[in-house]
Amino acid sequence: MKNTAKILLWAVVGSALLVIGCSRSDKRFLITDISVGNLTKETKISQLDSLYKNDSLVKTSIEGEFRYISDERFLVYEKGGEGKQLLELTPAIPLEGENKHIQGVQIMDERFATVEHISLNSTFADIKKVYKDFDFEQLISTVIVMPKGSNLYFAFAKEDLLPAVDDAYTIESIPETAKVKRLMISWN
């Protein structure tokens, strides 16, 4: 009887350690309103090199792209394997004397997800299960859905939408099966 109790206790402890270990490793790909993996809204640009020392960080600038607050961007690629792009970071334009921080993050890898499992693999139906109220914006080739009370933005391609009425799309134009085209977070 004592041996059975010991085996059962070790099985419970082992399972708990496995769950704790898995949740810690998942943090690298966890999206919250204040963080994306190990990156937080308080992370300074000067900290990016050390934060992504095991990945590849590329600084670039793009002229003429109006979607960015800044013409400066940082691209994060995973080292090894395929060298897959993980994130695209856009810094805020700081006031004089302030440290430069990240203002926008575009998620480029489907492994990043919220606690509710919302990711680049999600459909509009998945998003509506988690978020109830939305702001909506129509752009040239996409529509942007912004859950109220969240820093997340979801873009859907217009070709995946129901036909527009008078060239105007609404939230009702997005079918339940529409897949997320882009997933972004903005820290204003």
C-alpha positions as CSV (number, residue, x, y, z in Angstrom):
1,M,0.0,0.0,0.0
2,K,2.8,2.4,0.8
3,N,4.5,1.7,-2.5
4,T,1.2,2.5,-4.4
5,A,0.9,5.8,-2.5
6,K,4.5,6.7,-3.3
7,I,4.1,5.9,-7.0
8,L,0.9,8.0,-7.1
9,L,2.6,10.9,-5.3
10,W,5.6,10.8,-7.7
11,A,3.1,10.7,-10.7
12,V,1.3,13.8,-9.4
13,V,4.6,15.7,-8.7
14,G,6.0,14.7,-12.1
15,S,2.8,15.9,-13.9
16,A,2.9,19.2,-12.0
17,L,6.5,19.8,-12.9
18,L,5.8,18.9,-16.6
19,V,2.9,21.5,-16.7
20,I,5.0,24.2,-15.0
21,G,7.9,23.5,-17.3
22,C,5.7,23.7,-20.4
23,S,4.0,26.9,-19.3
24,R,7.4,28.6,-18.8
25,S,8.7,27.6,-22.2
26,D,5.5,28.9,-23.8
27,K,6.1,32.4,-22.4
28,R,8.5,33.1,-25.3
29,F,5.5,33.0,-27.6
30,L,2.8,34.5,-25.2
31,I,1.0,37.6,-26.3
32,T,-0.6,39.9,-23.6
33,D,-1.7,43.5,-23.7
34,I,1.7,44.5,-22.2
35,S,4.0,41.9,-23.7
36,V,4.9,39.8,-26.7
37,G,7.1,37.0,-25.5
38,N,10.0,38.5,-23.5
39,L,9.4,42.0,-25.1
40,T,7.3,44.4,-23.0
41,K,6.0,47.8,-23.6
42,E,8.7,49.1,-21.3
43,T,11.5,47.6,-23.2
44,K,14.0,50.2,-24.5
45,I,15.5,50.0,-28.0
46,S,18.9,49.8,-26.4
47,Q,17.9,46.5,-24.7
48,L,16.9,44.7,-28.0
49,D,20.4,43.3,-28.7
50,S,20.5,41.5,-25.3
51,L,16.9,40.5,-25.4
52,Y,17.3,38.8,-28.8
53,K,20.9,37.6,-28.4
54,N,19.8,34.1,-29.3
55,D,18.0,35.3,-32.4
56,S,18.9,37.6,-35.3
57,L,18.0,41.3,-34.9
58,V,18.0,43.4,-38.1
59,K,17.6,47.1,-38.1
60,T,16.2,48.6,-41.2
61,S,14.4,51.7,-42.4
62,I,11.7,52.0,-45.0
63,E,11.0,55.2,-46.8
64,G,7.6,56.1,-47.9
65,E,5.6,53.6,-45.8
66,F,2.9,55.6,-44.2
67,R,1.7,52.8,-41.9
68,Y,4.7,53.2,-39.6
69,I,5.0,55.8,-36.9
70,S,8.7,55.8,-37.5
71,D,10.7,54.9,-40.7
72,E,12.9,52.7,-38.5
73,R,12.1,49.1,-37.9
74,F,13.6,46.1,-36.2
75,L,13.1,42.6,-37.7
76,V,13.6,39.6,-35.4
77,Y,14.5,36.3,-37.0
78,E,14.9,33.0,-35.3
79,K,18.4,31.6,-35.5
80,G,18.9,28.1,-36.8
81,G,16.6,26.0,-38.8
82,E,14.7,28.1,-41.4
83,G,15.6,31.5,-39.9
84,K,11.9,32.3,-39.7
85,Q,10.9,35.9,-39.0
86,L,9.3,36.2,-35.6
87,L,8.4,39.8,-35.2
88,E,8.6,43.3,-36.8
89,L,9.1,46.0,-34.2
90,T,8.3,49.7,-34.8
91,P,9.8,52.2,-32.3
92,A,7.9,55.2,-31.0
93,I,9.3,58.6,-31.8
94,P,10.5,59.8,-28.4
95,L,10.2,63.2,-27.0
96,E,13.6,65.0,-26.5
97,G,15.5,63.4,-23.6
98,E,13.4,60.3,-23.4
99,N,14.5,56.7,-24.1
100,K,13.2,55.1,-27.3
101,H,10.7,52.3,-26.7
102,I,8.8,50.0,-29.0
103,Q,5.3,51.3,-30.0
104,G,4.1,48.6,-32.4
105,V,4.7,44.9,-32.9
106,Q,3.6,42.9,-35.8
107,I,3.5,39.2,-35.1
108,M,5.0,37.2,-38.0
109,D,5.1,33.7,-36.5
110,E,2.0,31.5,-35.9
111,R,3.5,30.2,-32.6
112,F,2.8,33.5,-30.9
113,A,-0.7,33.3,-29.2
114,T,-2.7,34.8,-26.4
115,V,-3.7,32.9,-23.3
116,E,-7.0,32.3,-25.2
117,H,-5.0,30.8,-28.1
118,I,-5.7,33.7,-30.5
119,S,-2.9,33.7,-33.1
120,L,-2.2,34.1,-36.8
121,N,-4.0,30.7,-37.3
122,S,-7.3,32.1,-35.8
123,T,-10.5,32.8,-37.6
124,F,-12.9,35.7,-36.9
125,A,-15.2,33.2,-35.1
126,D,-12.3,32.4,-32.7
127,I,-11.7,36.1,-32.0
128,K,-15.4,36.8,-31.4
129,K,-15.5,34.0,-28.7
130,V,-12.9,36.0,-26.7
131,Y,-13.7,39.6,-27.6
132,K,-17.3,41.0,-27.7
133,D,-17.0,44.7,-28.8
134,F,-14.9,45.9,-31.7
135,D,-13.7,49.1,-33.4
136,F,-13.4,48.7,-37.2
137,E,-11.4,50.5,-39.8
138,Q,-11.4,50.0,-43.6
139,L,-8.1,50.3,-45.4
140,I,-7.1,49.9,-49.1
141,S,-6.6,46.1,-49.1
142,T,-7.6,45.1,-45.6
143,V,-10.0,45.8,-42.8
144,I,-8.7,46.2,-39.3
145,V,-10.6,44.8,-36.3
146,M,-9.6,46.3,-32.9
147,P,-11.1,44.7,-29.8
148,K,-12.2,47.4,-27.4
149,G,-10.2,47.4,-24.2
150,S,-7.3,45.6,-25.9
151,N,-4.0,46.7,-27.6
152,L,-4.4,44.0,-30.3
153,Y,-5.3,44.6,-33.9
154,F,-6.4,42.0,-36.4
155,A,-6.2,42.6,-40.2
156,F,-8.4,40.6,-42.6
157,A,-7.9,40.6,-46.4
158,K,-10.7,42.2,-48.4
159,E,-10.8,39.3,-50.8
160,D,-11.8,37.1,-47.8
161,L,-14.8,39.3,-46.9
162,L,-18.4,39.2,-48.0
163,P,-19.3,41.7,-50.8
164,A,-19.3,45.3,-49.7
165,V,-22.4,47.4,-49.8
166,D,-21.8,50.7,-51.6
167,D,-18.0,50.0,-51.4
168,A,-18.2,50.1,-47.6
169,Y,-17.3,47.1,-45.4
170,T,-18.6,46.7,-41.9
171,I,-17.9,44.2,-39.1
172,E,-20.7,42.1,-40.5
173,S,-18.7,41.8,-43.8
174,I,-16.2,39.5,-42.1
175,P,-17.3,35.8,-42.3
176,E,-16.8,33.5,-39.3
177,T,-14.3,31.5,-41.4
178,A,-12.0,34.5,-42.4
179,K,-8.4,33.9,-41.3
180,V,-6.3,36.6,-39.7
181,K,-3.9,38.1,-42.2
182,R,-1.9,40.2,-39.8
183,L,-1.8,40.3,-36.0
184,M,-0.4,43.5,-34.4
185,I,-0.2,45.1,-31.0
186,S,0.2,48.8,-30.4
187,W,1.5,50.4,-27.2
188,N,0.6,54.1,-27.2
